[in-house]
Amino acid sequence: MTFELKVPILGFEKIETVEIEKIDDIFMRLKSPEDENISFTLVDPFILREYEFDIPTATQILLGITDSSNILIYNIMVTQSPIENSVINFIAPIVFNTDTQTAAQVILNNPIYGIAEPINAFLSTGTS
């Protein structure tokens, strides 16, 4: 699915459109059709932790969000090897309105969310 970026991703201001594709129930891949070298792994924050914020009114207007809109919220993950060493940016989620095919990055002003939180803090190890 292709989205028009109404608010750019920080550091990638020249990117105007992005494509997302599902990897599995937790992860998505975000790519730029304008630059094949730009690709991000996105993670569904709601599967990992309690995560709540209000989408700013200006962003709601830009994305055409209404009470009945279908929205997705994902966070950028910097992938490391092994995957348990990866970090997630919870302070700057990307909001996607699938109805209008628009997206925007939102910068939160909430000290409980970090810019590079380790994913292993949210994963159960499964070891005894």
Beta strands, then each sheet from edge to edge (+ up, - down):
strand 1: 2-7
strand 2: 17-22
strand 3: 27-31
strand 4: 39-43
strand 5: 71-78
strand 6: 87-88
strand 7: 94-97
strand 8: 102-105
strand 9: 117-118
sheet 1: 9+ 6- 5+ 4- 3+ 2- 1+ 8+ 7-
end
